[in-house]
């Protein structure tokens, strides 16, 4: 499958998620051109706690567990933006995020995300909303 056809399919999939409902077709195409797509057949660590932020991720399919220490504090699913908060704030990651099984993932590197946030207002709104939901103050995790 060529990249253009793959982007069309992924754009249709993203449209199914409320996070991307306000994106124009052009916005989705810019996002997909900037992203690196990965397909994994088994669990795979996306983010490691206390490491520098270099990218954020969007789950196209599958689920991921969110861990602080060894305690699972959340599960995220398709359409979720992951790792955006620490990336934008230039902080170390505050959790480990690992897919729980087969998953399709979009990875957006830091430089690309910075550029896209300036170019796509709907992405800025989506990332701001996601960062608010993922903020440590809203976590209910117990001690690790």
C-alpha positions as CSV (number, residue, x, y, z in Angstrom):
1,X,0.0,0.0,0.0
2,X,1.4,3.4,-0.9
3,X,1.8,6.2,1.7
4,X,-1.0,8.3,0.3
5,X,-3.5,5.4,0.5
6,X,-2.3,4.5,4.0
7,X,-2.8,8.1,5.2
8,X,-6.3,8.1,3.8
9,X,-7.2,5.0,5.8
10,X,-5.5,6.3,9.0
11,X,-7.3,9.7,8.5
12,X,-10.6,7.9,8.4
13,X,-9.7,6.0,11.6
14,X,-8.7,9.2,13.4
15,X,-12.0,10.8,12.5
16,X,-13.8,8.0,14.5
17,X,-12.2,9.4,17.7
18,X,-13.6,12.5,19.4
19,X,-10.1,13.9,20.0
20,X,-9.8,14.4,16.2
21,X,-13.4,15.4,15.4
22,X,-12.5,19.1,14.8
23,X,-9.7,18.4,12.4
24,X,-10.0,19.3,8.7
25,X,-8.9,16.8,6.1
26,X,-5.9,18.9,5.5
27,X,-5.0,18.9,9.2
28,X,-5.2,15.2,9.4
29,X,-3.0,14.8,6.3
30,X,-0.4,17.1,7.8
31,X,-0.5,15.2,11.1
32,X,-0.1,11.8,9.3
33,X,2.7,13.0,7.1
34,X,4.7,14.1,10.2
35,X,4.0,10.9,12.1
36,X,5.9,7.6,12.0
37,X,3.5,4.6,12.0
38,X,4.4,1.4,13.9
39,X,2.5,-1.9,14.1
40,X,3.3,-4.2,17.0
41,X,2.1,-7.7,17.6
42,X,3.1,-8.0,21.2
43,X,3.5,-5.6,24.2
44,X,5.9,-2.8,23.6
45,X,7.1,0.1,25.8
46,X,6.2,3.5,24.3
47,X,7.4,5.6,27.2
48,X,9.7,4.9,30.2
49,X,9.3,6.7,33.5
50,X,12.0,9.2,34.4
51,X,13.4,9.4,30.8
52,X,13.6,12.5,28.7
53,X,10.7,13.3,26.4
54,X,11.4,13.0,22.7
55,X,8.1,12.1,21.1
56,X,4.4,11.7,21.7
57,X,2.1,8.9,20.5
58,X,-1.4,8.3,19.2
59,X,-2.9,4.9,19.6
60,X,-4.8,3.9,16.4
61,X,-5.7,0.5,17.8
62,X,-4.9,-1.6,20.9
63,X,-4.5,-0.5,24.5
64,X,-1.7,0.6,26.7
65,X,-1.2,0.3,30.5
66,X,0.1,3.4,32.3
67,X,2.4,2.6,35.3
68,X,3.9,4.7,38.0
69,X,6.6,2.5,39.5
70,X,5.1,-1.0,39.3
71,X,1.5,0.2,40.0
72,X,-0.8,0.4,37.0
73,X,-2.7,3.7,37.3
74,X,-4.6,3.7,34.0
75,X,-5.4,2.0,30.7
76,X,-5.6,4.1,27.6
77,X,-7.2,3.1,24.3
78,X,-7.5,3.9,20.6
79,X,-7.6,7.6,19.8
80,X,-5.6,8.6,22.9
81,X,-2.6,11.0,22.7
82,X,0.1,9.8,25.0
83,X,3.3,11.5,26.3
84,X,2.3,15.0,25.2
85,X,2.5,16.7,28.6
86,X,6.1,16.0,29.5
87,X,7.1,16.7,25.9
88,X,5.6,20.1,25.8
89,X,6.9,21.0,29.3
90,X,10.4,19.7,28.7
91,X,10.2,17.4,31.8
92,X,11.1,13.8,32.4
93,X,8.4,11.3,31.9
94,X,6.2,10.7,35.0
95,X,5.0,7.2,34.0
96,X,5.8,4.2,31.9
97,X,3.3,3.4,29.1
98,X,3.4,0.0,27.5
99,X,1.0,-1.5,24.9
100,X,-0.8,-4.5,26.3
101,X,-0.8,-6.5,23.1
102,X,-1.2,-5.9,19.4
103,X,-1.3,-2.2,18.6
104,X,-1.0,0.4,15.8
105,X,0.8,3.5,16.9
106,X,1.6,6.9,15.4
107,X,4.8,8.5,16.8
108,X,5.3,12.2,16.5
109,X,8.8,13.5,17.2
110,X,9.2,16.6,19.4
111,X,10.3,19.0,16.6
112,X,7.4,17.8,14.4
113,X,4.9,18.3,17.3
114,X,6.2,21.8,18.0
115,X,5.7,22.7,14.3
116,X,2.3,21.0,14.1
117,X,1.0,22.8,17.3
118,X,1.7,26.1,15.6
119,X,0.1,25.1,12.2
120,X,-3.0,23.2,13.4
121,X,-5.1,24.9,16.0
122,X,-7.3,21.8,16.4
123,X,-4.2,19.8,17.4
124,X,-3.2,22.4,20.0
125,X,-6.8,22.2,21.5
126,X,-6.7,18.4,21.5
127,X,-3.2,18.2,23.1
128,X,-4.2,20.8,25.7
129,X,-7.3,18.9,26.6
130,X,-5.4,15.6,26.8
131,X,-2.6,17.2,28.9
132,X,-5.2,18.4,31.3
133,X,-6.7,14.9,31.7
134,X,-3.2,13.4,32.1
135,X,-1.8,16.0,34.6
136,X,-0.3,14.5,37.7
137,X,-2.7,16.5,39.9
138,X,-5.6,14.5,38.5
139,X,-4.0,11.2,39.2
140,X,-5.4,9.0,42.0
141,X,-2.4,6.7,42.1
142,X,-1.3,5.4,45.5
143,X,2.3,5.0,46.6
144,X,4.5,2.9,44.3
